Structures are given as structure tokens and as C-alpha cells.
Amino acid sequence: MAAALCSKRPLQLTLALLKPDAASHPLVLEAVHETIVSNGLLIVRNKELRCGPERSRRFYREHEGRFFYQRLVEFMASGPMWAYILAHENAISLWRSLMGPTKVFRARYCVPDSIRGAYGLTDTRNTTHGSDSPASASREIAFFFPEFNEQLWYQQEEPRLRCGQMYYNAEKRVHCVIRDEETDLT
């Protein structure tokens, strides 16, 4: 029966970061998490982490030399944040749509219900980051989740998640694949 529900389109992965301004406020963190889940994005992996200045510089090296680079690096190193690997048929565009425009002023006036429209403080302290392409997603996921094997995930977990063979683990706050040896939870 589950096979009938399978989408023919493979799931796409994206990286989502909840920046220090979001991670420092439990209610914002919870609201963003709820937005992720309620919009059909699957949480493949997540973790809380801290990025020191050097790691932040490496992550944002494509912006080196731009006027906001140093401010962004310092902000990203200022406190804990959350990293998520999200999956959906259109994970990148869906997550970017939920985030809203990078510029908080534009987000507040054009898409006030977006994450950045609701919770962003400034263009640097704009609550979230999301990959902008499949290549960026792969690179960024590997940066924050070096233990995650994307190719193996597409072979072993993606087909089951795509077919709905999963459950949401509220304690770990991730979607888990139902393994053959596990009891059907439906």
C-alpha cells in the first residue's frame, strides 16, 4: 500500500541554519521548527552547534571582501545555532520561500508571515540561512554534517522517506525511517 503513495520525484536535500539570534530565543526556535514540520519539510538530521570565527570564515568565504563579511562572521561565531538537513521534493525553494527575503526590511513589508519577516532583526541577524542550489546544499551539508553520507542516504533512506515509511521522533525532533524489523506504527 505504501508503494502506491510513493512520489516519482526524488527528495531534494537542503541545509537550514537557525542562526544565533533564533537559537538564543526558545520561542523563536520552537516557532521556526514548527514552520519546518507544518510545511511538509522532513527533518533528516539536526544538531546544535557553535561555529568559531575560523569556521565561520570558511563557511562564508564566498563573501570575503564584501562590506558585511566581518560582521557576519562575528555574528555567526557569537553563540550556538541549529543546523538541519531538510528533505522535500522542492526542499531548496520551499525552505527559501519560508525564510523570506534576506533583507529583513523587505521581508517585513513584502512577506511579513515569512520567518525573517516575523523574527529577523537586521540583514545580518536575519534568523536563518538556506542553501541556494543543489550544489551549495551538498557542500554546506558536508560542512556542518561531515558524518552524513549523502550518497548512502539517497540509496537507503530517501526511497523509504519518499514513500512515507517514516515516523516523527518528537524527542529527537527528526523524521526516522521505519526499518523492516520495526513494528508498523500506523
WOURLIN-V50422 format. One record per pair of residues at least 4 apart in sequence whose ideal C-beta (glycine too) atoms are under 6 Angstrom apart, sorted by the first residue. I is the first residue (numbers start at 1). GAP is how many residues later the second one is. D is the distance in whole Angstrom. If there is no record, write none. Layout:
i & gap & d
I & GAP & D
I & GAP & D
This chain:
i & gap & d
2 & 161 & 5
2 & 162 & 6
2 & 163 & 6
5 & 159 & 5
6 & 156 & 6
6 & 157 & 4
7 & 155 & 5
9 & 80 & 5
11 & 76 & 4
11 & 147 & 5
11 & 151 & 5
12 & 79 & 4
13 & 72 & 6
13 & 74 & 6
13 & 124 & 6
14 & 72 & 5
14 & 77 & 4
14 & 78 & 5
14 & 81 & 5
14 & 117 & 5
14 & 123 & 5
15 & 116 & 5
15 & 122 & 6
15 & 125 & 4
15 & 126 & 5
16 & 68 & 4
16 & 70 & 5
16 & 79 & 6
16 & 114 & 6
17 & 64 & 6
17 & 66 & 6
17 & 112 & 4
18 & 4 & 4
18 & 5 & 5
18 & 14 & 6
18 & 63 & 6
18 & 64 & 4
19 & 62 & 5
19 & 108 & 6
20 & 4 & 6
20 & 58 & 5
20 & 59 & 4
20 & 61 & 5
21 & 100 & 6
21 & 104 & 4
21 & 106 & 6
22 & 6 & 5
22 & 7 & 6
22 & 10 & 6
22 & 105 & 5
23 & 6 & 6
23 & 57 & 5
23 & 58 & 5
23 & 59 & 6
24 & 55 & 6
28 & 91 & 5
32 & 83 & 6
34 & 4 & 6
35 & 63 & 6
36 & 5 & 5
39 & 59 & 6
41 & 45 & 5
41 & 47 & 5
42 & 45 & 4
42 & 119 & 6
42 & 133 & 4
43 & 41 & 6
43 & 131 & 5
43 & 132 & 5
44 & 41 & 4
44 & 43 & 5
45 & 40 & 4
45 & 100 & 6
46 & 38 & 5
47 & 36 & 6
48 & 32 & 6
48 & 34 & 5
49 & 34 & 6
50 & 30 & 5
51 & 4 & 5
51 & 5 & 5
51 & 25 & 5
51 & 26 & 6
52 & 25 & 6
53 & 24 & 5
56 & 17 & 4
56 & 20 & 4
56 & 21 & 5
57 & 16 & 5
60 & 12 & 6
63 & 6 & 5
64 & 5 & 6
68 & 4 & 5
71 & 53 & 5
72 & 52 & 6
75 & 49 & 5
83 & 61 & 4
85 & 56 & 6
86 & 5 & 5
86 & 9 & 6
87 & 4 & 6
88 & 6 & 5
90 & 4 & 5
91 & 4 & 6
92 & 39 & 6
95 & 35 & 5
96 & 34 & 5
98 & 17 & 6
99 & 16 & 5
99 & 17 & 6
99 & 29 & 5
99 & 31 & 5
100 & 7 & 4
100 & 11 & 4
100 & 14 & 3
100 & 16 & 4
100 & 17 & 5
101 & 5 & 4
101 & 6 & 5
103 & 20 & 5
104 & 12 & 6
104 & 16 & 4
104 & 19 & 6
104 & 22 & 5
106 & 4 & 5
107 & 4 & 5
107 & 7 & 5
107 & 9 & 4
107 & 10 & 4
107 & 13 & 6
108 & 4 & 6
108 & 9 & 5
111 & 6 & 5
112 & 5 & 4
115 & 4 & 6
115 & 12 & 6
115 & 13 & 5
116 & 4 & 4
116 & 10 & 5
116 & 11 & 6
119 & 8 & 5
120 & 6 & 4
120 & 7 & 5
121 & 4 & 4
131 & 5 & 4
131 & 6 & 4
131 & 9 & 5
132 & 4 & 5
136 & 4 & 6
137 & 4 & 6
141 & 4 & 5
152 & 4 & 6
153 & 4 & 5
154 & 4 & 5
157 & 4 & 6
157 & 20 & 5
158 & 4 & 6
160 & 5 & 4
160 & 17 & 5
161 & 5 & 5
165 & 13 & 5
166 & 9 & 5
166 & 11 & 6
167 & 9 & 6
167 & 18 & 5
168 & 7 & 5
169 & 5 & 6
169 & 7 & 5
178 & 4 & 5
